[in-house]
Amino acid sequence: MSRQIRITVSRDIDLLLSKVAKKLGKKKSMLARELMEQKLYDLKLIQKELWDLRED
């Protein structure tokens, strides 16, 4: 099940997200979600959670 969250970013980050999203032909919210998910993978937080679930 999907959940919505709201984030607050600086004006500069908002402008950057807007520019990149336009260039990629994506919605700004989709780009922000993809970036957040990628960062979670990079920090190995998602892999750790999945590994912990496997051990239960």
Buried (B, 14 or more C-beta within 10 A) or exposed (E): EEEEEEEEEEEEEEEBBEEBBEEEEBEBEEBBBEEEEEEBEEEEEBEEEEEEEEEE
